[in-house]
Amino acid sequence: MTPPQSGADGTPRPAAIFVNEGAGSAHSTRVRSAVALARRALDADLHVTATRDRDELRAFMDDRLGPYGTVVMVGGDGSLGVAYNAVADRDDVTLGYIPAGFGNATAHLLKLPRHPAALAGVLVAGEARPIDLVSVNGRLALFARAGWDAQVARRYAAGGAQRMRGWATAVAASLPDLGRRHRVRVVADGETIHEGLMILTVASTTPFYGRGLLVNPGARPDAGQLTARIYPGPAPRMAAEAGRWASRRPPIAQGVTATRLTISSLTSRPIPVQADGDHIGEAEEWQLEVRPAAVRLIGKW
């Protein structure tokens, strides 16, 4: 399947590359080369901004998206998440991705090559498919995580998102939180699947998390369902699960498929949530549901 090349009147529709230089590796030689090659091959317009504010990035895109049939986002998973929401449900727009963040979870799902010429070749080939996303209280994302990981994401952003050093610092600062597990009820399609302590709950349409960690095996972007996993802890068990993610062995926690998930605090303590790597807030209850075929995404399918 290739991206649409013309509008309803047969007029060719242009392409655009949106670069968020607020992303960690947007200035690297590799990313700059991929952008230049893709821009030349697609004859694309270039729009550049530098922000870590998702609302600011969304406004920047909304003001410029109008004429384009192919849109390539250059940034991290969070920037791509903004693009999901900007182009959602528009069958006339195909979305491409040049990874320029720290985690780049989506690059693993799409099997994107690192070499600039090969990556540009994937974008030019334009093999696109509709993918399912997770709606988190109305915000679309490829993956969402409730609990401890969202605290890490918040500290990572607050510390300036300084790649591996920043991530290690955020993880170290969040270690005491592992001993303060949330008490929650998780309901999938009307059935309670967990009631009790929780360190982390994952819901996604991709098996991968940042750095290629296999956090949610079985999740698919074309199944019309999200896959959820509850990691109850305690800390030593969570550490063992993290080791399994890194070695790409299936976690002990079992996956559950559903179209709708509700995560509710059983105390007055709010639950933090992150979506596509960005901390999005804290609340006593979160509603997550699948949005089938929400965007058309280019990859090596």
Contacts in CASP RR format, 6 or more apart in sequence:
PFRMAT RR
TARGET T0000
AUTHOR 0000-0000-0000
METHOD contacts of the structure
MODEL  1
MTPPQSGADGTPRPAAIFVNEGAGSAHSTRVRSAVALARRALDADLHVTA
TRDRDELRAFMDDRLGPYGTVVMVGGDGSLGVAYNAVADRDDVTLGYIPA
GFGNATAHLLKLPRHPAALAGVLVAGEARPIDLVSVNGRLALFARAGWDA
QVARRYAAGGAQRMRGWATAVAASLPDLGRRHRVRVVADGETIHEGLMIL
TVASTTPFYGRGLLVNPGARPDAGQLTARIYPGPAPRMAAEAGRWASRRP
PIAQGVTATRLTISSLTSRPIPVQADGDHIGEAEEWQLEVRPAAVRLIGK
W
1 127 0 8 1.000
1 128 0 8 1.000
1 129 0 8 1.000
1 296 0 8 1.000
2 125 0 8 1.000
2 126 0 8 1.000
2 127 0 8 1.000
2 128 0 8 1.000
3 69 0 8 1.000
3 70 0 8 1.000
3 94 0 8 1.000
3 126 0 8 1.000
3 128 0 8 1.000
3 296 0 8 1.000
3 298 0 8 1.000
4 13 0 8 1.000
4 69 0 8 1.000
4 70 0 8 1.000
4 91 0 8 1.000
4 92 0 8 1.000
4 93 0 8 1.000
4 94 0 8 1.000
5 12 0 8 1.000
5 13 0 8 1.000
5 69 0 8 1.000
6 12 0 8 1.000
6 13 0 8 1.000
7 13 0 8 1.000
7 92 0 8 1.000
13 67 0 8 1.000
13 68 0 8 1.000
13 69 0 8 1.000
13 70 0 8 1.000
13 92 0 8 1.000
14 43 0 8 1.000
14 44 0 8 1.000
14 45 0 8 1.000
14 67 0 8 1.000
14 68 0 8 1.000
14 69 0 8 1.000
14 70 0 8 1.000
15 42 0 8 1.000
15 43 0 8 1.000
15 44 0 8 1.000
15 45 0 8 1.000
15 68 0 8 1.000
15 69 0 8 1.000
15 70 0 8 1.000
15 71 0 8 1.000
15 72 0 8 1.000
16 44 0 8 1.000
16 45 0 8 1.000
16 46 0 8 1.000
16 47 0 8 1.000
16 64 0 8 1.000
16 65 0 8 1.000
16 68 0 8 1.000
16 70 0 8 1.000
16 71 0 8 1.000
16 72 0 8 1.000
17 35 0 8 1.000
17 38 0 8 1.000
17 39 0 8 1.000
17 42 0 8 1.000
17 44 0 8 1.000
17 45 0 8 1.000
17 46 0 8 1.000
17 47 0 8 1.000
17 72 0 8 1.000
17 74 0 8 1.000
17 98 0 8 1.000
18 47 0 8 1.000
18 48 0 8 1.000
18 49 0 8 1.000
18 60 0 8 1.000
18 61 0 8 1.000
18 64 0 8 1.000
18 71 0 8 1.000
18 72 0 8 1.000
18 73 0 8 1.000
18 74 0 8 1.000
18 83 0 8 1.000
19 26 0 8 1.000
19 35 0 8 1.000
19 46 0 8 1.000
19 47 0 8 1.000
19 48 0 8 1.000
19 49 0 8 1.000
19 74 0 8 1.000
19 75 0 8 1.000
19 100 0 8 1.000
20 26 0 8 1.000
20 49 0 8 1.000
20 50 0 8 1.000
20 51 0 8 1.000
20 57 0 8 1.000
20 73 0 8 1.000
20 74 0 8 1.000
20 75 0 8 1.000
20 76 0 8 1.000
20 79 0 8 1.000
20 100 0 8 1.000
21 27 0 8 1.000
21 48 0 8 1.000
21 49 0 8 1.000
21 50 0 8 1.000
22 50 0 8 1.000
22 51 0 8 1.000
22 52 0 8 1.000
22 75 0 8 1.000
23 74 0 8 1.000
23 75 0 8 1.000
23 76 0 8 1.000
23 79 0 8 1.000
23 100 0 8 1.000
23 101 0 8 1.000
24 75 0 8 1.000
24 76 0 8 1.000
24 100 0 8 1.000
24 101 0 8 1.000
24 102 0 8 1.000
24 161 0 8 1.000
24 163 0 8 1.000
25 31 0 8 1.000
25 100 0 8 1.000
25 101 0 8 1.000
25 102 0 8 1.000
25 163 0 8 1.000
26 50 0 8 1.000
26 74 0 8 1.000
26 75 0 8 1.000
26 100 0 8 1.000
26 101 0 8 1.000
28 100 0 8 1.000
30 114 0 8 1.000
30 116 0 8 1.000
31 74 0 8 1.000
31 98 0 8 1.000
31 99 0 8 1.000
31 100 0 8 1.000
31 116 0 8 1.000
33 116 0 8 1.000
33 117 0 8 1.000
34 74 0 8 1.000
34 98 0 8 1.000
34 116 0 8 1.000
34 119 0 8 1.000
34 120 0 8 1.000
35 46 0 8 1.000
35 74 0 8 1.000
35 98 0 8 1.000
37 116 0 8 1.000
37 117 0 8 1.000
37 120 0 8 1.000
37 121 0 8 1.000
38 44 0 8 1.000
38 72 0 8 1.000
38 98 0 8 1.000
38 119 0 8 1.000
38 120 0 8 1.000
38 121 0 8 1.000
38 123 0 8 1.000
38 124 0 8 1.000
39 46 0 8 1.000
41 120 0 8 1.000
41 121 0 8 1.000
41 123 0 8 1.000
41 124 0 8 1.000
42 70 0 8 1.000
42 72 0 8 1.000
42 123 0 8 1.000
42 124 0 8 1.000
44 70 0 8 1.000
44 72 0 8 1.000
45 68 0 8 1.000
47 60 0 8 1.000
47 64 0 8 1.000
49 56 0 8 1.000
49 57 0 8 1.000
49 60 0 8 1.000
51 57 0 8 1.000
51 60 0 8 1.000
52 157 0 8 1.000
52 160 0 8 1.000
52 161 0 8 1.000
54 78 0 8 1.000
54 82 0 8 1.000
54 278 0 8 1.000
57 79 0 8 1.000
57 82 0 8 1.000
58 82 0 8 1.000
58 85 0 8 1.000
58 86 0 8 1.000
61 82 0 8 1.000
61 83 0 8 1.000
61 86 0 8 1.000
62 86 0 8 1.000
65 71 0 8 1.000
65 86 0 8 1.000
65 87 0 8 1.000
65 93 0 8 1.000
68 93 0 8 1.000
69 92 0 8 1.000
69 93 0 8 1.000
69 94 0 8 1.000
70 93 0 8 1.000
70 94 0 8 1.000
70 96 0 8 1.000
70 126 0 8 1.000
71 83 0 8 1.000
71 87 0 8 1.000
71 93 0 8 1.000
71 94 0 8 1.000
71 95 0 8 1.000
71 96 0 8 1.000
72 95 0 8 1.000
72 96 0 8 1.000
72 97 0 8 1.000
72 98 0 8 1.000
72 123 0 8 1.000
73 79 0 8 1.000
73 80 0 8 1.000
73 82 0 8 1.000
73 83 0 8 1.000
73 95 0 8 1.000
73 96 0 8 1.000
73 97 0 8 1.000
73 98 0 8 1.000
74 97 0 8 1.000
74 98 0 8 1.000
74 100 0 8 1.000
75 98 0 8 1.000
75 99 0 8 1.000
75 100 0 8 1.000
75 101 0 8 1.000
76 99 0 8 1.000
76 100 0 8 1.000
76 101 0 8 1.000
76 102 0 8 1.000
76 103 0 8 1.000
76 104 0 8 1.000
77 101 0 8 1.000
77 103 0 8 1.000
77 104 0 8 1.000
77 105 0 8 1.000
77 106 0 8 1.000
77 142 0 8 1.000
77 210 0 8 1.000
77 276 0 8 1.000
77 277 0 8 1.000
78 276 0 8 1.000
78 277 0 8 1.000
78 278 0 8 1.000
79 100 0 8 1.000
79 101 0 8 1.000
80 97 0 8 1.000
80 106 0 8 1.000
80 142 0 8 1.000
80 276 0 8 1.000
81 140 0 8 1.000
81 141 0 8 1.000
81 142 0 8 1.000
81 275 0 8 1.000
81 276 0 8 1.000
83 95 0 8 1.000
84 95 0 8 1.000
84 133 0 8 1.000
84 140 0 8 1.000
84 141 0 8 1.000
84 142 0 8 1.000
84 276 0 8 1.000
84 294 0 8 1.000
84 295 0 8 1.000
85 139 0 8 1.000
85 140 0 8 1.000
87 93 0 8 1.000
87 95 0 8 1.000
87 295 0 8 1.000
88 133 0 8 1.000
88 140 0 8 1.000
88 291 0 8 1.000
88 294 0 8 1.000
88 295 0 8 1.000
89 294 0 8 1.000
91 296 0 8 1.000
93 295 0 8 1.000
93 296 0 8 1.000
94 126 0 8 1.000
94 128 0 8 1.000
94 296 0 8 1.000
94 297 0 8 1.000
94 298 0 8 1.000
95 128 0 8 1.000
95 295 0 8 1.000
95 296 0 8 1.000
95 297 0 8 1.000
95 298 0 8 1.000
96 123 0 8 1.000
96 128 0 8 1.000
96 297 0 8 1.000
96 298 0 8 1.000
96 299 0 8 1.000
97 106 0 8 1.000
97 107 0 8 1.000
97 110 0 8 1.000
97 112 0 8 1.000
97 297 0 8 1.000
97 298 0 8 1.000
97 299 0 8 1.000
98 119 0 8 1.000
98 123 0 8 1.000
99 106 0 8 1.000
99 107 0 8 1.000
99 112 0 8 1.000
102 161 0 8 1.000
102 163 0 8 1.000
102 164 0 8 1.000
102 167 0 8 1.000
102 210 0 8 1.000
103 209 0 8 1.000
103 210 0 8 1.000
103 211 0 8 1.000
103 212 0 8 1.000
103 277 0 8 1.000
104 210 0 8 1.000
104 211 0 8 1.000
105 142 0 8 1.000
105 143 0 8 1.000
105 206 0 8 1.000
105 208 0 8 1.000
105 209 0 8 1.000
105 210 0 8 1.000
105 211 0 8 1.000
105 212 0 8 1.000
105 276 0 8 1.000
106 142 0 8 1.000
106 206 0 8 1.000
106 208 0 8 1.000
108 206 0 8 1.000
108 208 0 8 1.000
108 210 0 8 1.000
108 212 0 8 1.000
109 142 0 8 1.000
109 206 0 8 1.000
109 207 0 8 1.000
109 208 0 8 1.000
109 221 0 8 1.000
110 122 0 8 1.000
110 297 0 8 1.000
110 298 0 8 1.000
110 299 0 8 1.000
110 300 0 8 1.000
111 299 0 8 1.000
111 300 0 8 1.000
112 119 0 8 1.000
112 122 0 8 1.000
112 299 0 8 1.000
112 300 0 8 1.000
113 119 0 8 1.000
113 122 0 8 1.000
113 300 0 8 1.000
122 298 0 8 1.000
122 299 0 8 1.000
122 300 0 8 1.000
123 298 0 8 1.000
125 298 0 8 1.000
126 298 0 8 1.000
126 299 0 8 1.000
127 298 0 8 1.000
127 299 0 8 1.000
127 300 0 8 1.000
127 301 0 8 1.000
128 296 0 8 1.000
128 297 0 8 1.000
128 298 0 8 1.000
128 299 0 8 1.000
129 221 0 8 1.000
129 222 0 8 1.000
129 296 0 8 1.000
129 297 0 8 1.000
129 299 0 8 1.000
129 301 0 8 1.000
130 222 0 8 1.000
130 292 0 8 1.000
130 293 0 8 1.000
130 294 0 8 1.000
130 295 0 8 1.000
130 296 0 8 1.000
130 297 0 8 1.000
131 142 0 8 1.000
131 205 0 8 1.000
131 221 0 8 1.000
131 222 0 8 1.000
131 293 0 8 1.000
131 294 0 8 1.000
131 295 0 8 1.000
131 296 0 8 1.000
131 297 0 8 1.000
132 205 0 8 1.000
132 220 0 8 1.000
132 221 0 8 1.000
132 222 0 8 1.000
132 223 0 8 1.000
132 224 0 8 1.000
132 225 0 8 1.000
132 226 0 8 1.000
132 290 0 8 1.000
132 291 0 8 1.000
132 292 0 8 1.000
132 293 0 8 1.000
132 294 0 8 1.000
133 140 0 8 1.000
133 141 0 8 1.000
133 142 0 8 1.000
133 205 0 8 1.000
133 290 0 8 1.000
133 291 0 8 1.000
133 294 0 8 1.000
133 295 0 8 1.000
134 140 0 8 1.000
134 141 0 8 1.000
134 142 0 8 1.000
134 143 0 8 1.000
134 144 0 8 1.000
134 203 0 8 1.000
134 204 0 8 1.000
134 205 0 8 1.000
134 226 0 8 1.000
134 275 0 8 1.000
134 288 0 8 1.000
134 289 0 8 1.000
134 290 0 8 1.000
134 291 0 8 1.000
135 141 0 8 1.000
135 288 0 8 1.000
135 289 0 8 1.000
135 290 0 8 1.000
135 291 0 8 1.000
136 144 0 8 1.000
136 273 0 8 1.000
136 275 0 8 1.000
136 280 0 8 1.000
136 286 0 8 1.000
136 287 0 8 1.000
136 288 0 8 1.000
137 283 0 8 1.000
137 286 0 8 1.000
137 287 0 8 1.000
137 288 0 8 1.000
138 287 0 8 1.000
139 275 0 8 1.000
139 280 0 8 1.000
140 291 0 8 1.000
140 294 0 8 1.000
140 295 0 8 1.000
141 275 0 8 1.000
141 276 0 8 1.000
142 204 0 8 1.000
142 205 0 8 1.000
142 206 0 8 1.000
142 221 0 8 1.000
142 276 0 8 1.000
143 202 0 8 1.000
143 203 0 8 1.000
143 204 0 8 1.000
143 205 0 8 1.000
143 206 0 8 1.000
143 209 0 8 1.000
143 216 0 8 1.000
143 275 0 8 1.000
143 276 0 8 1.000
143 277 0 8 1.000
144 202 0 8 1.000
144 203 0 8 1.000
144 204 0 8 1.000
144 273 0 8 1.000
144 274 0 8 1.000
144 275 0 8 1.000
144 276 0 8 1.000
144 288 0 8 1.000
145 200 0 8 1.000
145 201 0 8 1.000
145 202 0 8 1.000
145 203 0 8 1.000
145 209 0 8 1.000
145 273 0 8 1.000
145 274 0 8 1.000
146 184 0 8 1.000
146 198 0 8 1.000
146 200 0 8 1.000
146 201 0 8 1.000
146 203 0 8 1.000
146 263 0 8 1.000
146 271 0 8 1.000
146 272 0 8 1.000
146 273 0 8 1.000
146 286 0 8 1.000
147 182 0 8 1.000
147 198 0 8 1.000
147 199 0 8 1.000
147 200 0 8 1.000
147 201 0 8 1.000
147 271 0 8 1.000
147 272 0 8 1.000
147 273 0 8 1.000
148 174 0 8 1.000
148 177 0 8 1.000
148 178 0 8 1.000
148 199 0 8 1.000
148 200 0 8 1.000
148 238 0 8 1.000
149 200 0 8 1.000
149 274 0 8 1.000
150 272 0 8 1.000
150 273 0 8 1.000
150 274 0 8 1.000
150 279 0 8 1.000
150 280 0 8 1.000
150 281 0 8 1.000
150 282 0 8 1.000
151 174 0 8 1.000
151 177 0 8 1.000
151 272 0 8 1.000
151 279 0 8 1.000
152 167 0 8 1.000
152 170 0 8 1.000
152 171 0 8 1.000
152 174 0 8 1.000
153 170 0 8 1.000
153 274 0 8 1.000
153 277 0 8 1.000
153 278 0 8 1.000
153 279 0 8 1.000
154 272 0 8 1.000
154 274 0 8 1.000
154 279 0 8 1.000
155 169 0 8 1.000
155 170 0 8 1.000
155 173 0 8 1.000
155 174 0 8 1.000
156 166 0 8 1.000
156 167 0 8 1.000
156 170 0 8 1.000
157 278 0 8 1.000
157 279 0 8 1.000
159 166 0 8 1.000
159 169 0 8 1.000
159 170 0 8 1.000
160 166 0 8 1.000
162 169 0 8 1.000
178 199 0 8 1.000
178 234 0 8 1.000
178 235 0 8 1.000
178 238 0 8 1.000
179 234 0 8 1.000
179 235 0 8 1.000
181 197 0 8 1.000
181 198 0 8 1.000
181 199 0 8 1.000
181 232 0 8 1.000
181 233 0 8 1.000
181 234 0 8 1.000
182 197 0 8 1.000
182 198 0 8 1.000
182 199 0 8 1.000
182 265 0 8 1.000
182 267 0 8 1.000
182 269 0 8 1.000
182 271 0 8 1.000
183 196 0 8 1.000
183 197 0 8 1.000
183 198 0 8 1.000
183 265 0 8 1.000
183 266 0 8 1.000
183 267 0 8 1.000
183 269 0 8 1.000
184 194 0 8 1.000
184 195 0 8 1.000
184 196 0 8 1.000
184 197 0 8 1.000
184 198 0 8 1.000
184 201 0 8 1.000
184 263 0 8 1.000
184 264 0 8 1.000
184 265 0 8 1.000
184 266 0 8 1.000
184 271 0 8 1.000
185 192 0 8 1.000
185 194 0 8 1.000
185 195 0 8 1.000
185 196 0 8 1.000
185 262 0 8 1.000
185 263 0 8 1.000
185 264 0 8 1.000
185 266 0 8 1.000
186 192 0 8 1.000
186 193 0 8 1.000
186 194 0 8 1.000
186 195 0 8 1.000
186 198 0 8 1.000
186 201 0 8 1.000
186 228 0 8 1.000
186 230 0 8 1.000
186 261 0 8 1.000
186 262 0 8 1.000
186 263 0 8 1.000
186 264 0 8 1.000
187 193 0 8 1.000
187 261 0 8 1.000
187 262 0 8 1.000
187 264 0 8 1.000
188 228 0 8 1.000
188 256 0 8 1.000
188 258 0 8 1.000
188 260 0 8 1.000
188 261 0 8 1.000
189 258 0 8 1.000
189 259 0 8 1.000
189 260 0 8 1.000
190 260 0 8 1.000
190 262 0 8 1.000
193 228 0 8 1.000
193 230 0 8 1.000
193 256 0 8 1.000
194 201 0 8 1.000
194 230 0 8 1.000
194 232 0 8 1.000
195 266 0 8 1.000
196 232 0 8 1.000
196 266 0 8 1.000
197 232 0 8 1.000
197 233 0 8 1.000
197 234 0 8 1.000
198 230 0 8 1.000
198 231 0 8 1.000
198 232 0 8 1.000
198 233 0 8 1.000
199 231 0 8 1.000
199 232 0 8 1.000
199 233 0 8 1.000
199 234 0 8 1.000
199 235 0 8 1.000
199 238 0 8 1.000
200 230 0 8 1.000
200 231 0 8 1.000
200 238 0 8 1.000
201 228 0 8 1.000
201 229 0 8 1.000
201 230 0 8 1.000
201 231 0 8 1.000
201 263 0 8 1.000
202 209 0 8 1.000
202 215 0 8 1.000
202 216 0 8 1.000
202 228 0 8 1.000
202 229 0 8 1.000
202 231 0 8 1.000
203 226 0 8 1.000
203 227 0 8 1.000
203 228 0 8 1.000
203 261 0 8 1.000
203 288 0 8 1.000
204 215 0 8 1.000
204 216 0 8 1.000
204 219 0 8 1.000
204 226 0 8 1.000
204 227 0 8 1.000
205 219 0 8 1.000
205 220 0 8 1.000
205 221 0 8 1.000
205 223 0 8 1.000
205 224 0 8 1.000
205 226 0 8 1.000
205 227 0 8 1.000
205 290 0 8 1.000
206 216 0 8 1.000
206 219 0 8 1.000
206 221 0 8 1.000
207 214 0 8 1.000
207 215 0 8 1.000
207 216 0 8 1.000
207 217 0 8 1.000
207 218 0 8 1.000
207 219 0 8 1.000
207 220 0 8 1.000
207 227 0 8 1.000
208 214 0 8 1.000
208 215 0 8 1.000
208 216 0 8 1.000
209 215 0 8 1.000
209 216 0 8 1.000
209 245 0 8 1.000
213 242 0 8 1.000
213 245 0 8 1.000
213 246 0 8 1.000
214 244 0 8 1.000
214 245 0 8 1.000
214 248 0 8 1.000
214 249 0 8 1.000
214 250 0 8 1.000
214 251 0 8 1.000
215 229 0 8 1.000
215 245 0 8 1.000
215 251 0 8 1.000
216 227 0 8 1.000
216 229 0 8 1.000
216 255 0 8 1.000
217 250 0 8 1.000
217 251 0 8 1.000
218 227 0 8 1.000
218 255 0 8 1.000
219 226 0 8 1.000
219 227 0 8 1.000
220 227 0 8 1.000
221 297 0 8 1.000
223 257 0 8 1.000
224 259 0 8 1.000
224 290 0 8 1.000
224 292 0 8 1.000
225 257 0 8 1.000
225 258 0 8 1.000
225 259 0 8 1.000
225 290 0 8 1.000
226 257 0 8 1.000
226 258 0 8 1.000
226 259 0 8 1.000
226 261 0 8 1.000
226 288 0 8 1.000
226 289 0 8 1.000
226 290 0 8 1.000
227 255 0 8 1.000
227 256 0 8 1.000
227 257 0 8 1.000
228 255 0 8 1.000
228 256 0 8 1.000
228 257 0 8 1.000
228 258 0 8 1.000
228 261 0 8 1.000
228 288 0 8 1.000
229 251 0 8 1.000
229 253 0 8 1.000
229 254 0 8 1.000
229 255 0 8 1.000
229 256 0 8 1.000
230 253 0 8 1.000
231 238 0 8 1.000
231 241 0 8 1.000
231 251 0 8 1.000
231 253 0 8 1.000
232 253 0 8 1.000
237 252 0 8 1.000
240 252 0 8 1.000
241 251 0 8 1.000
241 252 0 8 1.000
241 253 0 8 1.000
243 249 0 8 1.000
244 250 0 8 1.000
244 251 0 8 1.000
244 252 0 8 1.000
245 251 0 8 1.000
258 290 0 8 1.000
259 289 0 8 1.000
259 290 0 8 1.000
260 287 0 8 1.000
260 288 0 8 1.000
260 289 0 8 1.000
260 290 0 8 1.000
261 287 0 8 1.000
261 288 0 8 1.000
261 289 0 8 1.000
262 285 0 8 1.000
262 286 0 8 1.000
262 287 0 8 1.000
262 288 0 8 1.000
263 271 0 8 1.000
263 285 0 8 1.000
263 286 0 8 1.000
263 288 0 8 1.000
264 284 0 8 1.000
264 285 0 8 1.000
264 286 0 8 1.000
265 271 0 8 1.000
265 284 0 8 1.000
265 285 0 8 1.000
268 284 0 8 1.000
269 284 0 8 1.000
270 282 0 8 1.000
270 283 0 8 1.000
270 284 0 8 1.000
271 282 0 8 1.000
271 283 0 8 1.000
271 284 0 8 1.000
271 285 0 8 1.000
271 286 0 8 1.000
272 279 0 8 1.000
272 281 0 8 1.000
272 282 0 8 1.000
273 279 0 8 1.000
273 280 0 8 1.000
273 281 0 8 1.000
273 282 0 8 1.000
273 283 0 8 1.000
273 286 0 8 1.000
274 280 0 8 1.000
END
